[in-house]
Amino acid sequence: MDVLEYRQILHSTGVTGFPVKTRLVSIRLETAPAYSTCANPVSPSLYRKQTLMRRSNLLFSTLLLLCALVLTAPATLRAQTTITPIADIQSSLNSGDDSAFVGQSVSVQGIVTGIYGSLFFVEEPAGGPWSGIAVFQRGHGVAEGDAVQVTGVVAEYYDLTQIEPTAVEILSSGNPLPAPAGLTAKEAAGEQWEGVLVHLSGLTVTVGPDSHGEWRVKDGSGGLLVDDKGVAFNAQPGQEIASIVAIVDHAFGSYRLIPRNLADIDAPTERPPVELPADLTPIYDIQGDGPETPLAGRDLNVLGIVTGINALGFYLQDPTGDDNPATSDGVYVYTARRPAVAVGDCVLVRQAAASEYYEKTELTEARSVATVEGCGSAELQPSPAPLAQRNQPPEEIFEPLEGMLVSVEGLTGIVQGPTKRFDSGDVEMALVVEGLSPYLPGGRVFQNRAGDADGLIFLSGGLGAELPDAAWGDRVTIGSDGGPVLAVLDYNFGKYQLMLLPGAQVTVEQANAVVDSLPATAEDAFAVCTFNVLGLGQGRDQHPNPDDYAQQLHKRAVAIAQGLDGCPIIGLQETGTPADAANLAQLLREEFDLPYAAVAIEGPNSSDRDFPLTNSLLVRTDRATVVAAESVQGCSRFTFGLRFMPGTCPPRQFAFFNRPPLVVDLTVAGPWGEYPLTVIVNHWKSKGGDESVNIVRRTYQAEHVAALVQARLDANPDAHIVVLGDLNDYYESGPVAILQEQTSPSLRHSLDNLSPADRYTYIFNGGSQALDHILYSQGLQAAFAGVDPLHINADFPVYGALDPTTIFRASDHDPVVLTLRPGGAGWIGGDVAMAGVGVELVDENGEVAAQTVSDSLGEFRLWGLVPGRYGLRYAPPAGTSVEAADTPLDVTAGSSLYLRPPVSQRRAELGAQAAVAGGVMAFVPKE
């Protein structure tokens, strides 16, 4: 799409009573629908129970298709917008309380009256019945008092009428809110007040908060539900509430009040004392002296002191403990929403179930949570936090402290897992103690070295501490002023974490450890690349906001144009829909003058409303021509619950690819003429969820792709075939081995040729690993001229703010580049036992033909050598000698030579250099 920005002064034309202000706006001239999006017809859930209830809707799918067709119509300059009164949308009903405007695109104006995460409410300034409406948009950026114009599609979400916007424009800020409508409880439970700010007085609590945080009040007219969507409140039965200001919500067949904050609830702060039950269960009895609670499934009354709070619960610690080092005195209480407790409160949790959630002991489904007296006056004393150790299982060290308050003092570490930022707001990083780094190969923790991974320490900002942006190799210090830092030691999804409390000091000394770039591709060679572009779509859990989506497209385009040097053939994983691949190709053409075309075929995952994913291929039309393309689904007698696509599989068989392999036949043009090539783009089942099921599915997928390759090899044993993609399994995994071994002749794995220090494309839980692979047929061996994982993503943090102009962190996966020279190539590698040794390749005339520097493990590679006779020269550090070979090295097409030349050095100096190499040699740039 061509986007031409015009800035001009307009006067807003609002509905009656709307503030008329002069404002500066941007108007876009759209000549194609590249960045346009129709509104998604169903909002993502706000609660776990809503998530489980979501189902697809055929009507809205049809509307999306119609919307896509409309977007192809000739564009016009949109300077004027017709504003629909909110009252018209809300009061026009066609089925029960459903709006007659459902499925229609509208523009409304109003004042933001309340914000509940991704959901906010807009009300016309005059207020009154039918004047408010809900809007759902992730990352909206609006605030209470903003005057906004919202454009989007009207939808019903479990009884709530809402707009799912394509655009939200802030017209002005700091406006007074509409006056809350004074109502009785009976009046508030009416459709005309849905989305409206209201005021109720003279209320009495009849039922305290349930496991979902919902409680009930009544007045003289009747009762009404109060929801904690905005704030949790420890209402007690019989408690008098002077007044509540709230917005009326409508969900699951009932109207309810949703206060925005504690100030909306006018209730006495003094409460009658709560009598403690006689059957209190100490927390250390719940934890026991093993990894699992001995009281699983029991409903328990528990008393403790709050040590930390997050968005879904809080940590509770026994006030006295049992002085048994084998049993933890702390436990997590899951409330499904932010609880109305404070750190230091003495809290009684009534009738909560003890359970294990992914091996984490916790209390769930509490009947009530109340602040009480009874914990005594003594303050909790934190336990010293132990440090992880190599080759010692973490559970032996940390399990006795799970859920407890600990102190951290004088911890300095080297980053292994760069800063991650989650949608929940949590921030995380992984370290090893600084003194451990010299014992790691190249200073790096690799996934396949479990003993090294035992030494990882995980920091979390889930309790409110701020963690900085830190890349792999950076030096991190906790508590730089010398004082101890407090944390709760917790277990989450396979790892123990130090959940730092707010105010914890965490400082970073940047090491700039990873500097990676691609050398220019020779004119007689070309590259084939694979790149997982990290959810590059417009799904509700991706980038539904048009401006954000445009920035994300640009970020990937910069990584391709500058990082990958305009690689002519790129297999993409995690483009949202085929249209997203086309949008990326268009942006590369128009902004970077790279003539890319996109090849993508819809699969079962392409129509997922939350997170659509499709395998795609980008092809430079000046370098290659697409001859044919097909998406080849695999079928078996086992069902894996994929979306049914008619005609995909025979009767009584079921598909097992959410993203079927994309098979593309091409010819690549160059000095060699026309070079035939087949590329198979893959994105196999992830490891998320039940891996015992996932591995079965990936095994089927590996066998299927091997069969696709074999069919072509049967027709031509010398066929040029490249199999690439995010296989979601490790370099030495069973599925990857099946892909190689079930073809004859077997496929070659390009990563086999790499130094182990370079063999990673992804970092998960601090462990570097290879998930992205390129394999090729024997017919390409003579042309193999090198492979390079381009380390521009995995080693870098998820920055607090996106910079769309840099190549770094465009994804969480590193792209991989395979170089082919049709005229023939070979390579020379070796091990010189130390980092930083210069290596020069000289031809028969003594001219330097190539050069490099040994990596953190002492290994080097000289790729893409033209067949011929060469010699090597070494430039080691002072006091060291590397013996060069006396005889010339003959390089032939498809060959590789691996050398271990003799290295001599005085023992003391060698020991010192080895220690330095372990600590800092990982910082040497890779050529």
NORPE-V74107 format. One record per run of one state. SS is the DSSP state (alpha for helix, beta for strand, coil for the rest). FROM is the first residue (numbers start at 1). TO is the last residue. If there is no record, write none. Layout:
# NORPE-V74107
ss-><SS	SS>
from-><FROM	FROM>
to-><TO	TO>
This chain:
# NORPE-V74107
ss-><coil	beta	coil	beta	coil	alpha	coil	alpha	coil	alpha	coil	beta	coil	beta	coil	beta	coil	beta	coil	beta	coil	beta	coil	beta	coil	beta	coil	alpha	coil	alpha	beta	coil	beta	coil	beta	coil	beta	coil	beta	coil	beta	coil	alpha	beta	coil	beta	coil	alpha	coil	beta	coil	beta	coil	beta	coil	beta	coil	beta	coil	beta	coil	beta	coil	alpha	coil	beta	coil	beta	coil	beta	alpha	coil	alpha	coil	beta	coil	alpha	coil	beta	coil	beta	coil	beta	coil	beta	coil	beta	coil	beta	coil	beta	coil	alpha	coil	beta	coil	alpha	coil	beta	coil	alpha	coil	beta	coil	beta	coil	beta	coil	beta	coil	beta	coil	beta	coil	alpha	coil	beta	coil	alpha	coil	beta	alpha	coil	alpha	coil	beta	coil	beta	coil	beta	coil	alpha	beta	coil	beta	coil	beta	coil	beta	coil	beta	coil	beta	coil	beta	coil	beta	coil	beta	coil	beta	coil	beta	coil	alpha	coil>
from-><1	3	12	22	31	48	54	58	71	86	92	93	96	98	100	105	117	119	124	132	137	147	158	160	173	181	183	185	189	191	194	195	197	208	215	220	222	227	240	252	254	259	262	265	268	280	281	283	288	299	311	313	318	330	335	346	358	360	365	368	372	383	385	394	402	404	409	411	422	427	434	440	441	444	446	447	450	454	457	461	464	465	475	479	485	493	495	502	506	510	526	537	546	564	569	576	578	593	596	601	604	608	614	621	624	633	635	637	654	656	661	671	673	684	691	716	721	727	734	742	748	750	754	756	759	762	765	767	770	772	777	778	784	791	815	821	826	832	838	843	848	854	859	866	868	876	880	883	889	892	896	900	903	906	907	924>
to-><2	11	21	30	47	53	57	70	85	91	92	95	97	99	104	116	118	123	131	136	146	157	159	172	180	182	184	188	190	193	194	196	207	214	219	221	226	239	251	253	258	261	264	267	279	280	282	287	298	310	312	317	329	334	345	357	359	364	367	371	382	384	393	401	403	408	410	421	426	433	439	440	443	445	446	449	453	456	460	463	464	474	478	484	492	494	501	505	509	525	536	545	563	568	575	577	592	595	600	603	607	613	620	623	632	634	636	653	655	660	670	672	683	690	715	720	726	733	741	747	749	753	755	758	761	764	766	769	771	776	777	783	790	814	820	825	831	837	842	847	853	858	865	867	875	879	882	888	891	895	899	902	905	906	923	927>
